[in-house]
C-alpha cells in the first residue's frame, strides 16, 4: 500500500470530484424531472422511477467496484466512473422517449455505483489504511455542498440551455474537470488477488468468523435504516412539516437548514468527535433524528427548525460513520469489497424510501415521523450491540482518533 505525499491535496481533489459526481447524478432529478417529463411526454414519477432503477443498479455494482479498488486502487475506477457519467448524461440529453431515458439512467446507475462516496472512501483507505478517518471527513465536508452548488447550477443551465443542454454541460464537466481531479489521486501499488479478496482468518486483529458476520449484518442494517430515513426526509421534509402545522414558506425555509446542519455535523466530527471512538460518534448521531422528532412532537411547529438541525447534523455524522466504522471494525484489508457489500441494503432502502414514506405520509400525516424516529432508535440499539474492537485492533482505533 502506497500512501500519497500530499493528503490535503488529495482530499481537495477527491472532494471536488465527489461534488461534481453527486450534483450531476443524485441531485439532478429534483431540478430536471419536470421539464424532462414534459418534453418526453411522460409523467414526472416515471423519471423518478428511472432514477430509483439507477440506484438499484448502483447497489448491485458496488461490491464489484469495491473489489476493483481493493486490487488496483481508486484512481482507475474513479476515472472510469467519470467516463460512464459523461456517457449517461449525454445519453439522457439525446433521449427521445422513455426507453432512451431509462437506458441513460441505467448508465448513470453504473457511474453512481463506482463513483460516489463508497468508492471515494475505499480509494482513501487503499492509500492511507487506518489513518483515513479525518480524510474521509474532509471529503464529506467538501461534497456536502453538492446540492448547494448543483441545484442552482442545474437550474441556471436549464434556463439558459434547456434540460438537454444542462445534461450535456454536466457531461462535459465530467470530461474536462472530473477526470483531471480524479487523476490527481496517487497510484496505488497493485495487490495480488490473494491479498485483495478480503481479510483472512489468520490476519491480526480479526475476530472469529461468527462475530465478523454478526458485526457485518448489524452494520448493513444500520446503514440501510439511516439511509432510508435520510432519503425520506430529503424527499418529503417540507410536506411533513406542513402536515405538522408549518406554512409552506416556513417548511421550505426550515428544510433549507438541513444542508448547513449536515456540514455542521461533519465539522463537529472533524473538530471534537474525532477525539473519541467512531462508534460513540455514530451512536450519538443515530439518536439525533429521534430526539428531534420527540421535540417536534412535544412543542409542535415552533420546534421544527431544531428538528431540521438535529436531523441534518446526525445525518452528516452518519455519512462519515459509513466509511469509518467498517474500517475500525474490520481493518483496511478488503475494505472496498466489504464496503460495497455492506451498502447494498442501504442502496435498496434508498431507492424505495421516497415511495414508501410517501405512502405513510398520505396515511398518517405528521404521524409518519414516529416511524422514522423508531427506525432511528432501532439503528441506535443495533449500534449498541456492536462489539468494540479487540486489543489487536487498538492501533486502528488510535489511528482513527489521532490528531494530525
Buried (B, 14 or more C-beta within 10 A) or exposed (E): EEEBEEBEEBBBBBBBBBBBBBBBBBBBBBBBBBBBBEBBEBEBEBBBBBBBBBBBBBBBBBBBBBBBBBBBBBBBBBBBBBBBBBBBBBBBBEBEEBEBBBBBBBBBBBBBBBBBBBBBBBBBBBBBBBBBBBBBBBBBBBBBBBBBBBBEBBBEBBEEBBBBBBBBBBBBBBBEBBBEBBBBBBBBEEBEEEEBBBBEEEEEBBBEEEEBEBBBEBBBBBBBBBBBBBBBBBBBBBBBBBBBEBEEEBBBBBBBBBBBBBBBBBBBBBEEBBEEBBBEBBBBBBBBBBBBBBBBBEEEBEBBBBBBBBBBBBBBBBBBBBBBBBBBBBBBBBBBBBBBBBBBBBBBBBBBBBBBBBEBBEEEBBEBBBBBBBBBBBBBEBBEEBEEBEEEBEBBBEBBBEEE
